[in-house]
Every structure is written in structure tokens, then in C-alpha cells.
Amino acid sequence: MNTSIYIAKRYLFSKKQTHAINIISGISILGVLVGSAALIIILSVFNGLEQVILSLYSNFTPELKIEPRLGKTFDPNTPYFNGLGRDVRVVSYTQVLQEKALIKYADRQFIGTIKGVSDDFLKGRKLDSTIQFGSFTLKDDGHNFAVIGSTVQGNLGVSLKNQFVSLQIFSPKRSAGNSTNPMNDFVFRSIQPSGVFGIQQDFDDLIITPIEFTRDLLDEPNQVSSIEINYKKDTDLNQVQEAIQDRIGKNFTVKNRKEQNTELYKTINYERWSIFMILTFVLIIAIFNIIGSLTMLVIDKRKDIAILTSLGANKRLIQGIFFFEGMMISVIGCISGLLLGLIVCFVQKQFGFIKMGSAISVLDAYPVAFKLSDIGLVFITVTVIAVIASGISSNLSVKRLDEIKQDL
């Protein structure tokens, strides 16, 4: 065993002449432990929240989305598009017709987005997890229904229990003229709401209806705004995306989920790294307590240092003792903190004892998700900070070596 490591280990676990050094060393280990545990817990919870958010988004965001590069609509009735829908790898092939519209309910008005979807929209999606009130029903017993976002429901005061008041959706006529009555230039259709969903502001102004209802409202018998496709799990989406884009040409865009929600993914990454940096600064403060602990240890062991020097120990060996002392304190605290953090996360994942604080349908307790890369990231972060702090401490020990020699 390296002499510096052996002596450092003896110093760490031996009783010091000054009792305060034991306390400071314990505080240093505790600081690293708490900081490491906090990092792994926060990152795991953030991973869980990220998974929940992205899974909720995936209910409305398809794996691939085909849109026209210019204009709002296109004709999907071509041999190639029809062939895409018959691909054995496809789980759902949804035609979408989407447009802004004026919605009235009783005496209230709201401008939202009506999204007409074909029957495949309900395939392979966990839409019930997004429902706050009612159910995700678009057709029942030959009647069309609408599922509205929470923003629409809040602005219009929609009550699902009131079966006598329907949503009235207005859209400009294609042949609108200079009528004396502006309402004559609009088409309106009534539809009963069946449920209210809530995800995020980007989606919560939607009114989802069967595409037949939207075609009738917009007087658009053939065109669609987009085609949304979801594939089986083992499908190589990057390869499929490239193949579709090459085939349909530059007149269309094919976007994956990340490209459809660039702001969402950027926000998630920014928040993740912001939280990591804040907790890292806290960890830096905790680890730099090691400098004070080792400085006092140098004073406490000044006779030992003098004896080692007289026996031929050079400055490098003395530096090594206090460097490895600091590293041991950091590593012990880090490993203990990681174990504590993982235990807390495991218990939270199994029992959900820490609640969100609101009884919502989507989340009750804080979600947790483990990533091996997070454990490595925390360990590397602690190690890098510990190397810097221990290096500073070992340099200070050498500077005090001459002073100790003079005192003795």
C-alpha cells in the first residue's frame, strides 16, 4: 500500500488530540453525504417528471408527423400516403384537419383550435390518463362528441353535467361576402362535450372532434392539415423518417417528436442543468469544508510531520497524506450519499410517500426514474471538486511545514 494512503487512512479513523477535528471531519463527510444524496434524489425526481411530461405529450404528439411545407392543407389520397397507412409496422395512421375557430358556450366566447381526427387517433394512446373530467369519447351511438382542453373549459365555464347546453363552433364560410349581418358569413355547428383533458398550455386550447364533424364545419371534404403516424416499439424511427422524407420530397416536412416540440425539449434540458448547477454549488461549499478540517489536522499532527521529515519524508509524501485524507472524506461521503439517495428514491417509487400536494388525476406522488448516467455524473462531479479541494489543502500543509519545523 502507498505510504501516503496508509498514513492518511490511519489519520482519518484515529482519535485526534483536538476533539474538534473529529467533529469537523464528521461535518465534512456529512456535508458531502447530504449534497450527493440531494443531487441523486433531485435528478431522479426530475427524470420521473420528465418521463411523465413526455408521456403525456406523446398522447397528443405522434412519433412522426407529415405536414405541407407551404400552405395549410394537402390531399392525402395518393398511392404513397395510402400505402403508409397499410404498413405492418404502423400502430396508428391518423388524418388530422385543424383550424382556429370561435367557440361559444352559453353567453361566453373563446377562440381556440378545433382538431378533427380520424378513428385511428384513439389507437395505442393512453388518453384516459390526461382526462380531468368526463371521458375521452369522440363517437357514441352514432353521435359526435368533443373532448376539450382545460383552457377551453376554464374560459367558457363548460359543465359536462349540463346536457342541455352544447358547444357552438363558428368558422368563416369559404364564400364569405359583404353581408349586412356578419354572422351570415360564418358556418356554425353544435357538439356536446364529453370530457376535459389537461396537459400543457400548448394543447389545452384544443377541441378534439371526429374529422367528419370538422370537415362539415370547414367545408373541406378531402384535404387534411397533417398525417400523424405511430409505429411499433422495435421500429427504427430515424430510418423511417428519412425514407418518408426522401420519398415525398421537399414539398412536405416529416417531424419526429423532438422536432415537433423543440421548445419543450430545450426547456427540459435547461431546467435539468440549472438544477444540477445550483446543487453543485451547494456541494462545492460542503466539500470545501475539507480545507478547514485538513488545516486543523496539519496543526494537530505537526509532531508526526516533523518526525516523518526527520526520517527522510519529502514534501511530496507529506502532500500526499493530506491529499488522500481529503479524497477519503469526499469518497466516503459521496458513496454514502449515493446509497442514501437511491434508497430514498426506491422507497418513493414503491410507496410514493411524498405527495405532490394536490389531488390531480395525472400525478399524486412525485415520480422517480433512475439513470445510471446520473450516478456516474454525481460521482465524477464530487471527485473533481474533491481533487481541487484536497489539492489546495495539501499545498497549504506544505506551506505550514517550515513553520512547524521552526516551532519544534
N, C-alpha and C positions, 0 to 999 in steps of 0.2 A: 504494500500500500504506500502511496505517496506520503512522504513525511508531513507536508503541509496539511493534507487532508486528514491524516491521523490525529495530528495535534488539534486541528480545527474541530474535529468530532469530540475530542476529549473536552475542549473548552466549552462546547455547546451544551453538553449534558452534565458537566461537573458543577459543583457548587462554587459560586464566586464569593470572594471576601466581602464585596459590597453587594448586599441583597438587592439593591435597586436595579442592578444589571440584569438579574434574573427576571425581574418584573418587566423591564424594558424589552428584553429579548422575547418574553412571552407576548407582550403587547405587539411587537413587530410581527411575530408569527400570526397572532390573531388578526392583525390588520390585513395581512396578505390573504389569510383564510377567508375573511369576510368579503374582501374585494374580489377574489377569484370566484367565490360562491355566487356573489351578486352578478358577476359577468355571465356565468354559465346559465343562471336562472333567467336573467333578463333576455339573453339571446334565445334561449329555448322557448320562452313565452312569446317572444317576437316571432319566432319561426312558426309557432302554433297559430298566432293571429294571422300571419301571412298566408298560411295554408287555408285558413277559414275564409279569408277575404278572397283569395284567388279561386277557391272552390265555389264561393257564391257568385263571383264574376263569371265563372265557367258555365253557370246555368244559363246565362244570357249571352255570353261571348263564345262563339263556336271556335273549334280548333283551326278552321280555315274559313275565310270569308272572301267571296268574289264580288267585286264592285266595279262599275264602269269608271274609267279614268276621267272621262268628260261626260257631263250630264248627270241626271238623277236616276234614270231607269234604262233597262235594256231588255231585249227579248230572250227569255231563257229556253225557248222552244227550238233548239238547234240539236242536231245529232250528237254533238260532243257533250253539251250540258246534260242532255237526257242520258247519255252513257255514263256520266259521272254518278248519277243517281242510282244506276244499276250495279255499280262497283261492289263486289262482295266484301270489300274492306269497310264500306260505309255503314255507319250505325244510323245516322240521320242525315237527310238531304232536305233542307228547308228553304222554300222560296219565301222571300220577305218583300213586302210592299210597305214603305214607310214614308210618312209625311207629317208636317206640322198641321195642327188643326185647332179649332176653337171648341172647347168643351163647356157645356152648360149643365148645371145640376141645380134644380130649383131656381133660386134667384142669384146664384153665383156663377162666375165665368173664369176660365183658366185656359191659357194657351199651352198645349202640351204636344206630345208626339204620338201619333197613332201608328202602331206597328202591327200590320197584318201578317200572320204566319200560317204556313201550310201545316197539315196534320203531323208531319214528322218533327215539328218543334218539341213535342212532348216526349219524344223517344230519347232514352239514355240520359235524362236530366233529372236531378233531384230538386225539382221545382217546389215541392212542398216545404222544403227547409227554408225557403225565402218568404213563405206566407205568414203574414201577421194576423190577418182576419180572413175568414171565409175559406175558400178552396181555389185551387188553380184549375178552373173549369172553363173551357172555351166553347164547348158544344155539349148540349144535353137535350135529349128528346126532341131533336130537330130544331132547337133554338140556339142562337148565337149568344155568347156571353163575353164580357170583357173583364180582364184582370188588370187592375190599375196600380200604379206606383204610390208609395206613401205620400209623396209630394202632392200628387193629384188629389188624393183623398183628404189631405190636410187643408188644401186651398179651397176645395169645393164642399167640404164637410159631408162627404158621402157616407150614408148609413146603409150597410148591407141588409139590415133588418127591414128597411122601408122598401117593400116590393112595389109600391105604387108610384115611385119616382125613378125615372130612368135617366141615364146619361144621354144628352143630346150632343152629337158631334157634327160640327159645321166645317165644310170645305168649299172653297170657291169653285164655281162652275167653270168648265173649260171654255164655254161660250159666253162668259160674263160680259154684259154690255153696260150701257149707261141707264140703268133702270132708275125710276124715281124712288123706288123702295130698295135700299141696299140689300135687304135680306133676300130679295129675289135673285140675287147674283150668287147665292150660296145653296149648296145641297146639304141637307142635314138628315141624319139617321139616328134612331134611338136604339140603345142597347142597355141591357141590365148588367150591372157589375156583379161578379161572383166572388171576388177576392181582392185583397190588398197585399202587395208584396213590398218588401223593403230591403234594399242592398246599399246603394250609394246614390248621391245626387245625380250622377250621370245617367242612371237608369230609372230613378224614382219619378220622373216626369212622363214615363211611358204609359200608354194604354194598349195592352196587347189584346188583339181580337183575331178571329179567324180571317184568313186572307180573302175569303169570299165577301165578307162584310166590308172590308177595306176597298176591294175592287169596286163594289157597288157605290160606296161613298165617293171615291175619287174618279169614278167612270174610267177605270183603267182595266180593261178585260184581259190583257195579255202580258204587259210589261211588269217587271219586278225591280226593286231597288238593289237587291243583293241576293246571293245564294250562300247559305250557311251550311257547312259540312262538318260532321263529326265522324271520326274513324275509330276502329277497334284499337285496343291498347298497344298491340305489337307493331302498329303501322309506323313506318319512318315518315314523319310529317314533313321534315325538311325535303326529303326526296320527292314526296308527293306534291308539295308546294312548288318546287322548281319545275316538275313535269307539267303541272297545270299551267303555270305562267308561260312556259315555252310554247305550249300548245295554243293558248288563247290570244297570245300576242300582247302588244303594248297598249291596246285599247281598254284593257282591264287590269285591275290590281288584285293580287292574291295575298292576303294578310294573315299571319298567324296571330295567336292571342297576344303576344308581346307587342306586335306592331299595331294591333287594334287598340291597345291600352298603354301606349308609351308613357303617358304621364303617371299612370298608376304604378308601373314598374320602377320608374325613376323615383317617385315618392317613397316607395317601399325601401329602395336601396339607400336613399338619403337618410331616412329615419333610422334605418338599421345602423349605418355607420356613425350617425350623430350620437345615438345612444351608446355605441361602443366607445367612441372617443371620450364622452363625458365620464363613463365609468372607468376608463383607462386613466384619466387624470386623477380620479379618486384613488385608484390603485397606486399611481406614482407617489402620491402623498404618503400612503401607507407603507410602501416599500422603502421610501427614503428615511423612514424612522430607523432603518437598519444602520444608517450612518451614525446616528446618536448612540445606538446600542454598541456598535463596534468601537467608537471613540472611547466610551467608558470602559470597554473591555481592555483596550490598549493600556489605559491607566491602571486598571486592576491587575494586569499581567506584566507590569513593567519589569518586575524582578525576573520573571520567566524569560522575557525578551532579552534582558541583559545576559542571563546565563546561556541562552541559545547563541547569542552573539559571541560570547567568550569561547564557546565550543566550536566556533567556525561557521555558524549560520550566517548566510549573506542576506542582503536586503530582499532579494527575490523570494527566499524562503519565508521571511517574515511577512512580506506582502501576500504570499500565497496562503498563509494561515488565516489571515483576516478576510481575504477574498473568498475562500471556500466556506468560512464561517457565515458570511453574508449569503452566499448561494444556498447553503444548507437551510438557513432560516427561510429563505424565499421558496425553495422547492418543497419543504415540509408544509409551509402554509398553503402553497398552490395546490399540491396534491390533496391535502385535507379539504381545502375549499371546493375543489372539483368534485370530490366524493360527496361532500355535504350538499352541494348544489344539485348533483344528479339524483341523490336520494329525495330531496325536496321535490324535484321535478317529477320523479317517478310516482311519488305519493299523490301529487297534484293530478297527474294524468290518470291514475287509477281511481281516485276518490273525489277529485275536484273540490277540495275543502276551502279553497279561496275563491269566493264568488265575484262575479262582475259588478254586483251591486244593483242590478236591475233585472227584472224578470222578463227578458225578451225571449222570443221563440228561437232565435238563431244561436245565441250563446247564453249559457248560465254561469259556468265557471271559466276561469282563464284557461285557454287551451295551451298545450305544451307539445313541442316536437323536438326530438333530439337530432343533432347533426354531429357526426364525428369530426368534421372540419372545425366546428366551434370549440370543441375540447382542445384540439391542436392549436387553434388560434389563441385561446386564453393562455395555454401553457407557454407558447412562444412569446407572447406579449409579456408575461410575468418574467420569463427567463431573460429577455432583452433588458427590461428595466432593472432586474436584479443584477445583471452583469455590470451595468453602468453604476448603480448604487454601491455594489461591492468593490468595484474598481476605484471609486472615489474614496471609499473607506480604507482600502489597503494602501493607497497613496498617502492618506493622512497618517496612517500608522508608521510609515517610514519617516515622514517628516518629524514625528514625535520621538523617533528612535534616538536621535542625537541629544534631545532634551532629557530623555530618560537616562542616558549614559552619564550626562553631566550631574543629574540629581543623585545618581548612585555612586 
